[in-house]
Amino acid sequence: MAQEKTLLVVTSEPILRDIFKHQLDRLLNFKSILIAEDILKSYEIIMKSKVDFLILDSHALDEHMFENLNKYKSLLSGVPIIGIVSKDLDRIKFLQKNRGFDDVLTKPFYLEDLVYSIRALFEKKRLEDDNSFTLGELCFYPDLKYFLNKSNNKQINLTEKETNILNLLIKFKGKTVLKEDLLKVVWGYNTIIDTHTLETHIYRLRKKITKISSSLEVIRTMEGGYQIDI
C-alpha cells in the first residue's frame, strides 16, 4: 500500500520524529519518510519532492495556523493530511471544522490508531482515483464534484449539474452530445425548451476551468451540442 509513497511529517517534537521515522516506517513500509522540524523546511521539501501523505503537528503551525494550513492545502491539493493536536478543545474544534484535515488525532495517541487512519485514508483515496477521469493535465472526480490540475495542484469545485454535464460528455467522449439530450438527462425535461439554461451552465463551467487551466479547451462547441475529445 505505502511501498511507493512518500510521507512528510512536520513536527518540532523529537519523540514524535522518532516514532514517525522508525516505528511508523516499520509498520507501513513507506518508500520514504521525510521529517521537517518547522514550516519553512516543510515547504522546501514540498517544492523539491513529491509528497503523497502529510502528518502535521498542529503546534508547528504557530500563531498563523489558519494561513499556514491553507498554504499546505494549496501546495498539496488532493494529498491526505492528518493533524496531531493537544487536548485543547478550542484547537480541536478549529481543526475539525477546517476541511484541510482529513483526520485529527489527539495527543497522546495510540500508534495503532494512527496506522489505521493512514490505511483508511489511503484506501479512500484509491477508491476516489479509481473513479476519476483524466483530461489532459486535469483530473475529474465525479463523486467528490471537483476538477484538479495535476501540474499546479489547483482545483475547482463543481455543482451537481456541472458534474452531471461532464459525466454525460465523458461517457460519449469523442462524440457530440446534443443539447436536447443533455437537457433531458441532466434536468429531466421531456419537452422541447429553451436551451439557454444549458448554455449558461456550459459558459460558467468553462469559466471555472480557465481558473486552473487557461490553455486547455475541455468542452468544445459542436453543431447542435457539445463534445469532449481530450
C-alpha positions in Angstrom: 0.0 0.0 0.0 2.6 2.6 1.1 5.6 1.0 -0.5 5.7 3.6 -3.3 4.6 6.5 -1.2 6.4 9.4 0.4 5.3 10.6 3.8 6.1 14.1 5.1 6.0 14.7 8.9 6.0 18.3 10.2 6.8 18.4 14.0 9.3 20.0 16.3 9.0 17.3 18.9 11.9 14.8 19.0 9.8 12.0 20.4 7.3 12.3 17.6 10.0 12.5 15.0 11.5 9.2 16.3 8.1 7.5 16.3 7.3 8.5 12.7 10.8 7.9 11.3 11.3 4.4 12.8 8.2 2.8 14.2 5.8 4.0 11.6 8.1 3.0 8.8 8.3 -0.5 10.2 4.6 -0.9 10.3 3.7 0.7 6.9 6.9 0.4 4.9 6.8 3.8 3.2 9.2 4.4 0.3 10.4 7.4 2.1 9.6 9.3 5.3 10.7 12.9 5.3 10.9 14.9 8.5 10.6 18.7 8.8 11.2 20.4 12.1 9.3 23.6 11.1 7.1 25.1 8.4 9.8 26.6 6.3 11.7 23.4 6.0 8.5 21.5 5.1 7.8 24.0 2.3 11.3 23.4 0.9 10.7 19.6 0.9 7.3 20.0 -0.8 8.9 22.1 -3.6 11.6 19.5 -4.2 9.9 16.2 -3.6 6.6 14.5 -4.4 4.7 14.1 -1.2 1.8 11.6 -1.0 0.8 12.0 2.6 1.2 14.6 5.3 1.2 14.3 9.1 1.1 17.7 10.7 1.7 18.5 14.3 -0.6 21.5 14.8 1.9 23.3 17.1 4.2 23.6 14.1 1.5 25.9 12.5 2.4 28.6 15.2 0.1 31.6 15.7 -0.6 31.8 11.9 -2.4 28.4 12.0 -5.2 29.2 9.5 -2.9 30.8 6.9 -0.3 28.1 7.1 -2.9 25.3 6.8 -4.4 26.9 3.7 -1.0 27.1 2.2 -0.5 23.3 2.7 -3.9 22.7 1.2 -2.9 24.7 -1.9 0.6 23.1 -2.3 -0.7 19.6 -1.6 -4.1 19.5 -3.2 -5.6 16.0 -3.0 -3.0 14.8 -0.6 -4.4 13.3 2.7 -3.5 15.3 5.8 -3.7 14.1 9.4 -3.5 16.6 12.2 -1.9 15.8 15.5 -3.2 18.1 18.3 -3.1 18.5 22.0 -6.1 18.2 24.3 -7.2 21.7 23.7 -10.9 21.9 22.9 -10.7 25.2 21.1 -7.9 23.9 18.9 -9.6 20.6 18.2 -12.9 22.3 17.3 -11.0 24.6 14.9 -9.2 21.7 13.2 -12.3 19.6 12.9 -14.2 22.4 11.3 -11.4 23.2 8.9 -11.7 21.0 5.8 -7.9 21.0 5.4 -7.5 17.9 7.6 -8.8 14.5 6.6 -8.5 13.2 10.2 -7.4 14.5 13.6 -5.7 12.6 16.4 -5.3 13.9 19.9 -2.1 13.6 22.0 -1.4 11.2 23.5 -2.5 8.8 20.8 -2.0 5.1 20.1 0.3 4.2 17.2 -2.3 1.6 16.1 -4.9 4.4 15.7 -2.5 6.4 13.5 -1.8 3.4 11.4 -5.5 2.6 11.0 -6.2 6.2 10.0 -3.4 6.2 7.4 -4.6 3.0 5.9 -8.2 4.1 5.8 -7.2 7.4 4.0 -5.1 5.6 1.5 -8.0 3.3 0.7 -10.4 6.2 0.4 -8.0 8.0 -2.0 -7.5 4.8 -4.0 -11.3 4.5 -4.5 -11.5 8.1 -5.5 -8.7 7.7 -8.0 -10.3 4.6 -9.4 -13.5 6.6 -10.1 -11.7 9.6 -11.8 -11.2 10.7 -15.4 -8.0 12.3 -16.8 -8.5 15.1 -19.4 -5.0 16.3 -20.3 -3.5 17.9 -17.3 -6.9 17.8 -15.5 -8.4 15.1 -13.3 -12.2 15.0 -12.9 -13.6 13.4 -9.7 -17.3 13.0 -10.2 -18.0 11.6 -6.7 -16.3 14.5 -5.0 -17.5 17.0 -7.6 -14.2 18.7 -8.4 -11.5 19.2 -11.0 -7.8 19.0 -10.1 -5.0 20.3 -12.3 -2.2 17.8 -11.6 0.5 20.1 -12.9 -0.1 23.0 -10.5 -2.4 21.4 -7.8 -5.1 23.9 -8.4 -8.7 22.7 -8.1 -12.3 23.9 -8.6 -15.5 22.7 -7.0 -18.4 21.8 -9.3 -22.1 21.9 -8.8 -24.2 18.8 -9.2 -25.5 20.0 -12.6 -21.9 20.7 -13.8 -20.8 17.3 -12.6 -23.7 15.6 -14.4 -23.0 17.5 -17.6 -19.3 16.4 -17.6 -20.3 12.8 -16.8 -22.5 12.6 -19.9 -19.9 14.3 -22.1 -17.2 11.9 -20.9 -19.5 8.9 -21.3 -19.7 9.8 -25.0 -16.1 11.1 -25.3 -15.2 11.9 -28.9 -18.8 12.2 -29.9 -21.2 15.2 -30.0 -23.9 15.1 -27.3 -26.9 17.1 -28.5 -28.2 19.9 -26.3 -31.6 18.3 -26.2 -30.1 15.1 -24.8 -28.1 17.0 -22.2 -31.3 18.7 -21.1 -33.2 15.5 -20.8 -30.6 13.6 -18.9 -29.3 16.4 -16.6 -32.6 18.3 -16.0 -35.1 15.6 -16.8 -37.0 17.7 -19.2 -39.3 15.7 -21.5 -40.4 18.6 -23.7 -38.6 21.0 -26.1 -37.5 24.0 -24.1 -35.1 27.0 -24.5 -31.5 25.8 -24.3 -30.4 29.0 -22.7 -30.2 27.3 -19.3 -27.7 24.7 -20.6 -25.7 27.3 -22.5 -25.4 29.3 -19.3 -24.1 26.3 -17.3 -21.6 25.5 -20.0 -20.4 29.1 -20.0 -19.9 29.1 -16.2 -18.2 25.7 -16.3 -15.7 26.8 -18.9 -15.0 29.9 -16.9 -14.3 27.8 -13.8 -12.0 25.5 -15.8 -9.9 28.5 -17.0 -9.1 29.4 -13.4 -7.0 26.2 -13.2 -6.0 25.7 -16.8 -6.1 28.6 -19.2 -4.6 26.7 -22.1 -6.9 23.6 -22.2 -10.2 23.6 -24.1 -12.1 20.8 -22.3 -15.6 21.3 -23.8 -15.9 22.0 -27.5 -19.0 23.6 -29.1 -20.2 21.4 -32.0 -23.2 21.7 -34.3 -26.2 21.1 -32.1 -24.3 20.3 -29.0 -21.0 19.8 -27.1 -18.1 17.4 -27.1 -15.1 16.3 -25.1 -12.3 14.6 -27.0 -9.2 15.2 -24.9 
